[in-house]
Amino acid sequence: MSAECSIEKQPENYITQAMSPPYGHLFHKFLSSNHTLRVYKGNRLVFTSDKDRLQPLVEYIERYTPCHQKVTIFDKVVGHAAALLCAKAGCKEIYSPLGSQLAIETLDRYGIRYHLTKIVPYIQKPDQKDMCPMERLSIGKQPEEFYRLVRRLSSKARIEGLTRH
């Protein structure tokens, strides 16, 4: 899903040192788990998911965003689309083994600290031949605008799935 990328100057928020406790330890446990997303409010785990793509972030936003702000998110892949949803979710800090340069620009814009193990120019489709469709769709969008678009597409896909024979 990723491509090699050499970045001569690391972004200001790029963390290569040990992460602050307790998140460093929790992040390592996350990486070895089947979870694709974990959300913490302080030291308390408030949401987990093992679902793919953006669905876990959308579910978290629907269920918990009104109740929780300034959360810390662990996500397996952080592209531009996920970064916009993290801003919508009230994220203050994100940890991921893979992030895109497009995501970094958005995280910086919204004041979200990030800890990314590997940075690529953009998130790719699984065949590694083109940009991920959600990454492409998210370009030029604001968090709320992109969230509404993803919800609309998700609802349409569910309806189409129910009506197929």
N, C-alpha and C positions, 0 to 999 in steps of 0.2 A: 504494500500500500504506500510505501514511501520511496522517495528518490534521494540519492546522496546530494548533499548541498554543502558547499564550503562557504562559510561566512567569515570574512576577514575581521570584522569588528563585531563583537557580540553586543546585542542590545543591552541597554542599561539594566533592565530587570532580569536578564538571563542569569540563572543561578547555577554555578558549577560546584560550589562548596557544599558542605553538609547542610541539610535542611534543618529548620528550627524544630526543636522538640515540641509536641509529640508527633508532628506531621511527617518527619523523615522516616520514623519507624512505621507509622501507619501507611505511608506511601509504599514502602517496600512490601508490606503485607498485602496491599491492594494489588500490586503488580503480580504477585503469585496467586491471586484469587481468580475466580471465574467472573467477578464483577467487571462491568464495563464503566460503571459510574458509582461514586460514593460522594455524599454531601455531608459535611460536618458543620455544626453550629458550635463554635468553640471546640471542646473535646468530645462533644456528643454526636454520634452518628445519627443522622435524621432521615437518610434515604440511601438505598442501594438498588442497583439494577444489574441484570445480566443480559439485558436486551441490546440489540445492535443499533448502530448509527446514532441519529439524533433523538430517537424515541425516549430514552431515559431522561434527557434534559427537558423535553417537552412535558413529560409526565410529572417531573419534579416541579416545574413551573406551575402547572395546572393545580397541583395539590398543595404545595407548600410555600410558594413565593409570597403570598400575602402575610404569612406568619413569620417567615425567616428572611432576614437581610444580613449582609456581611458574612456570607457563608464561605467555606473553603470547599473546593470541588476537586476530586480526583477523577480524571477521565482518561480513557486509553488513547484517544486521538483528539487533538484540539486543532481543528481547522477554523477558517473564518466563520463558517456557519455556527459551530459550537461556541466560538468566542462571542458572537452576537447573542446567543441564547444565555451564555453565562452572564453577560451584562444585564439582560432581562431578568435573570434569576437573582440578582443582587449579590453576585459573587465578589469577594474581595481578594481572593487568592486562588490560583489553580495550579495543580500538579499534573503532569502528563509525561509519558515516555516519548511522545511524538507531537510536535506542533508545527504549524506552518508560519511562514513569514507574514502572510496575510493576517493570520490570527494575532500575531504579535502587534501589528499596527493597531488592530481593534482593541486588544487588551490594554495597550498603552493609552489609547484615546479615552477609555473608560476608567482608567486608574486601577486596573486589576493587576496585582502582582502575579508573576508566573514563574514556574520552575519546570522547564522543559529539558528533557534529556537529549533529544535530537530535534533539529530544526530543518525543515525542508521548505522549498519555495511555496508549494501548495500541496494540499492533500490530493492524492490521485485515486482514480477508479481502481478496483482490484486487479484489472488487467495491466495496470501501470502505463497505459497508453494515452490517457487524457486526464484532465482535471476532474475531480469528484463532482458530480452534478450539483450537490448541495453547496459545495464550495463556490462553484460558478454562479449558482442562483443567488447566493448571499452577497455577492459583490455589489457595492453601491447602496446597500440597504441599511436601515437603522434597526436596532434590536426589536422594537415593538412591531415594526413593519415586517421584518423577517419572521418573527414568531407567528403573526397572523397568517402569513403566507404558508408556513409549514403546517399550521393547524388546518388550514383550508385544504392543502394537498393531502394531508393525512386523512381527513374526513372523506374526501373524494375517493381515495384509494380503498378505504373501508367499505364505502357504499358500492364501489365497482366490484370489490371482492365478494360482497354478499349477493350481487345480482348475476354473477357469472355462473354458467351451468357446466 
